[in-house]
């Protein structure tokens, strides 16, 4: 059993002389930084994406690997859609933590600068979480777009939603 599976894990105090607050942050493009320096090591950056969760008591974003945890700063959203792929007429999201899940059109919304956002990890503890489609992922929406009554519609097997223009 990992310490993170203990019912009081998130209530344990920080180790002696340490704080649960950190200078880690994820920027608006999904890049992790520590002390304002970009996390350059690719495996560490990939691991940080897999450690994203919410604190069960206060709902703040945390990073946890099951052995320790810390708060971190999220500038925009905690997850990013890195790519999209088609599977049996459905759009499948490839997320920044390496997981995949179907796109749920009813959760799609527009943000600043034409960025598209949606909810992911609806079944995960602490979910759902907000995610932002990267430019690359947005460019892969083509097979799922239709025109209807002068509007652009995102259509998958799971539903349809009119996209803002």
C-alpha positions in Angstrom: 0.0 0.0 0.0 1.3 3.4 -1.0 1.2 6.1 1.7 -1.2 8.0 -0.7 -3.8 5.3 -0.1 -4.0 6.1 3.6 -7.2 7.9 4.5 -5.3 10.7 6.2 -2.5 11.1 3.7 -3.5 14.6 2.6 -3.9 15.8 6.1 -0.4 14.8 7.3 1.8 17.8 7.9 4.7 18.6 5.6 8.1 17.0 6.5 10.1 18.9 9.1 11.3 22.3 7.8 9.2 22.1 4.6 6.0 23.5 3.3 3.2 22.1 1.2 3.4 25.2 -0.9 5.7 25.1 -3.9 7.0 27.3 -6.7 5.9 24.8 -9.3 3.4 26.1 -11.9 1.9 25.0 -15.2 1.6 27.9 -17.7 -1.1 28.7 -20.2 0.6 26.4 -22.8 0.9 23.4 -20.5 4.6 23.8 -19.7 5.8 23.2 -16.1 8.1 25.8 -14.4 10.0 25.6 -11.1 11.2 28.9 -9.6 10.3 30.5 -12.9 12.6 28.2 -14.8 11.1 25.8 -17.4 11.3 22.2 -16.3 13.6 20.9 -19.1 14.0 17.3 -18.2 11.5 15.5 -20.5 10.8 12.6 -18.1 10.3 14.9 -15.1 8.0 17.1 -17.1 6.0 14.1 -18.3 5.8 12.7 -14.7 4.5 16.1 -13.4 1.6 15.9 -15.8 0.6 12.5 -14.4 0.7 13.7 -10.8 -2.0 16.3 -11.1 -4.9 16.0 -8.7 -7.1 18.1 -6.4 -6.7 18.2 -2.6 -9.7 16.4 -1.2 -10.4 19.0 1.5 -9.9 22.4 -0.1 -10.0 21.5 -3.9 -6.7 23.2 -4.7 -4.5 21.7 -7.3 -1.8 19.5 -6.1 0.9 17.2 -7.5 1.0 13.8 -5.8 3.0 10.7 -6.7 1.4 8.6 -3.9 4.4 9.1 -1.6 4.3 12.9 -1.1 2.2 15.9 -2.3 2.5 19.6 -2.8 0.3 22.5 -3.9 1.2 24.0 -7.3 -0.1 26.9 -9.4 -2.3 26.5 -12.5 -2.3 29.6 -14.7 -5.1 28.4 -16.9 -6.1 24.7 -16.8 -4.4 21.6 -15.4 -4.7 19.4 -18.4 -4.2 19.9 -22.1 -5.4 18.0 -25.2 -2.3 17.3 -27.1 -3.9 15.5 -30.0 -7.2 14.0 -31.3 -7.8 10.8 -33.2 -10.9 9.2 -34.7 -12.1 5.8 -33.4 -15.3 4.4 -34.8 -16.7 7.8 -35.6 -15.9 9.2 -32.2 -13.2 11.8 -31.3 -10.7 10.5 -28.8 -8.6 13.0 -26.8 -4.9 12.4 -26.1 -4.3 14.3 -22.9 -1.1 15.8 -21.5 -0.8 13.1 -18.9 -0.7 10.4 -21.6 -4.3 9.1 -21.0 -7.0 9.0 -23.6 -10.7 9.5 -23.4 -13.7 10.3 -25.7 -14.5 13.9 -26.4 -17.7 14.9 -24.7 -19.1 17.7 -27.0 -21.5 19.1 -24.4 -18.6 20.3 -22.3 -16.8 22.3 -25.1 -16.6 26.0 -24.7 -14.6 28.9 -26.2 -12.1 31.0 -24.4 -9.8 33.9 -25.2 -8.2 34.0 -28.6 -10.4 31.3 -30.0 -9.0 28.6 -27.7 -11.3 25.7 -27.0 -11.8 24.2 -23.5 -13.7 21.2 -22.3 -14.0 18.9 -19.3 -12.0 15.7 -18.9 -11.5 13.1 -16.2 -15.2 13.3 -15.1 -15.0 9.9 -13.4 -11.6 10.6 -11.7 -11.4 11.4 -8.0 -11.5 15.2 -7.8 -12.9 15.5 -11.3 -14.0 16.7 -13.6 -11.0 18.8 -14.6 -10.8 21.6 -17.2 -8.6 21.0 -20.3 -7.5 23.2 -23.2 -7.0 22.0 -26.7 -3.6 22.8 -28.0 -3.4 24.4 -31.5 -2.3 21.1 -32.8 -5.4 19.3 -31.3 -7.7 22.1 -32.6 -6.3 21.6 -36.1 -7.3 17.9 -35.9 -11.0 18.7 -35.3 -11.7 18.9 -39.1 -13.3 15.4 -39.5 -15.7 16.2 -36.7 -16.9 19.6 -38.0 -20.0 20.3 -39.9 -21.8 23.4 -41.2 -25.4 23.8 -40.1 -27.5 27.0 -40.6 -24.4 29.1 -41.1 -22.8 27.8 -37.9 -19.9 25.4 -37.3 -21.0 22.3 -35.4 -18.7 19.8 -33.6 -20.4 16.4 -34.1 -19.4 13.1 -32.7 -21.3 9.9 -31.7 -21.7 11.4 -28.2 -23.4 14.6 -29.4 -23.3 17.9 -31.2 -22.4 21.4 -30.1 -22.4 24.7 -32.0 -19.0 26.3 -31.8 -18.7 30.0 -31.3 -17.5 32.0 -34.3 
